[in-house]
């Protein structure tokens, strides 16, 4: 899932060359990840796997990576991005910006190649003092607006919690791409703002990338995007706070479970409920 805070621009000749170079690098990286993945999976050719199988393998590969924000071991990173690349080959919507209702709602970031390492992590207090929580993105396609929220909690201050929220607007620039413009950013509460005040520009530079966003995969539960810096964003659709990958019973009687949107829609057309009581 991209942090939707980019600036729109027209590709001038020098930018067009940079654009082609960026695509070439992305293509090369995808091929490398696929080669590494094929070498590690011997029992079944990855090209024959169905989207649900790819998602299952991707979910396993994502265990314990904390969305990739603090770095991922090289082999695990190659596996994750290999599965993502294979999933993109099964994109059911070839022109996603003509079907933006597919991205309406709230998305939770599962993985990103944006990382906070070394001195940046230390300066932002993200080693022991401040903990990163959920990364959420809410898209309002009627207003062409996006809100990206990064949650934080602070140890030693009565477990203070707060959030950075970035507001942005976007315009469709092609069948698969949007150009995004930063509108505003806020941190609440004031105590959290004071902690980040000295390095606020650094914080925004991490979560506010300039450029375009390409939607490379979207269905009723998952979305993949790639930006002009070569970053990858994998998001999961949330419905009433429940992810579509969550299929576990949470109470013995009555039983509740989370259903895929496709399951819900087959029961109640246009429904937005995620919990179904089973008797």
Secondary structure by P-SEA (a helix, b strand, c coil): ccccbbbbbcccaaaaaaaaaaaaaaaaaaaaaaaaaaaaccccccccccaaaaaaaaaaaacccccccccccaaaaaaaaaaaaaaaaacccccccccccccccbbbbcccccccccaaaaaacccccccccbbbbbbbccccbbbbbbbbbbccccccbbbbbbbbbbbbccccbbbbbbcccccccaaaaaaaccaaaaaaaaaccbbbbbbccccccbbbbbcccbbbbbbbbbccccccccccccccccbbbbbcaaaaaaacccccccccccc
